[in-house]
């Protein structure tokens, strides 16, 4: 079994605004069906989705629109999203409610805790990490979520040959992601030149991506497979 590491430096800071009335209502009415409460006990993916299917886990889904779009496009797959900010959770649950989308489950907790405590070994087919906080100041780089200990957790929960898909609009972070993953003994780079890939058609353009494009930022996608 892959050794677990405890991570004490958070990769996020709660700067969320107030919940709208609609977001709070969606949480109040939809959480019992689509929410996954945090506990220190492992969950059974098949039980929470009430079926056995390919399962995609997304870390930090923001306002949830891209995760919802993917779930809508592939109803045969399970989508489990983790987001620490409640307005994003509320926004996603509003989308779920309005579309009668049944293949999404949501966790409103620190992703590292959820991975370490709740997700079983070799239970996830694909992990997605899109536009995580870049912590662009050098003194804050240690807060970036893509570190060696994090990769150990991702590899642990992925099934054999499972996929890890990342994207960022910060070039410096993209280079760090690429260097860290290429140096890992747990993953193989699936790009043709051991670098980045073209944006896959199945990944919707996120709100953060659009914002970065307006600022002239590039976007870098990385695709790795568990060895």
C-alpha positions, 0 to 999 in steps of 0.5 A, a space after each residue: 500500500 502507498 504510504 500516506 502523508 499528512 499535509 498541514 499547509 492549506 492550499 486555499 484561503 476562504 475568501 468567499 462572499 455571502 451565499 445568495 438566497 437561491 444558493 442557500 435554498 439549493 443547499 437546504 433542499 438538495 444536500 440530502 440527495 447530492 451532498 456527501 458529509 465529511 467524516 473520518 470514515 471511508 465512503 463507498 462510491 457505488 453506494 453514494 451513486 447507487 450504481 457501479 460506473 466510471 467515476 471522475 473526481 474533481 478537486 476544487 470545482 469553483 462555481 461548478 458549471 464545467 463539472 455540471 456540463 461534463 456530467 450532463 454530457 456523460 450521464 453514464 459516468 459518476 462525477 464527484 466534486 469537492 469544493 471548500 467554498 459554499 457559494 460554489 457548492 450552492 451554485 452547482 446544486 442549483 444547476 443540478 436541481 434545475 436540470 434533474 442531473 442525477 450523476 453528481 455528488 458534492 463534498 463541501 470540505 478541504 479536498 486533502 482531508 476528503 482524499 486522505 480519510 474518505 476515498 478508498 484505495 483504487 476507487 477512482 477512474 479519473 482525477 481532475 484539478 482545473 485552475 487551482 490557486 496558483 499562489 503566484 508569490 514565491 513565498 507562497 509557492 509552498 501552498 500550491 496543492 501540486 506537491 509530492 505528498 499530494 501526488 501520493 494521495 492521487 495515485 493511491 485513490 486512482 485505479 490501475 492506469 487511472 488518469 490525472 488531468 490538470 490545467 492552469 493558466 499560470 505558466 510558472 505553475 504549469 512548469 512546476 506541475 510538469 516538473 513535479 509529475 515528470 519526476 514522480 515514479 507514480 505517473 507517466 506523461 501521456 503527451 507526445 513530447 513529455 510536456 503538455 497536451 492540447 485542451 481535450 474537447 471534453 473539458 469545458 471552458 471554465 469561468 477562471 479560464 475565461 477570466 485568464 484569457 481576457 488578461 492574456 494568459 495562456 492555458 496549459 493542460 497536463 495528462 498523466 496516467 498512474 503507473 
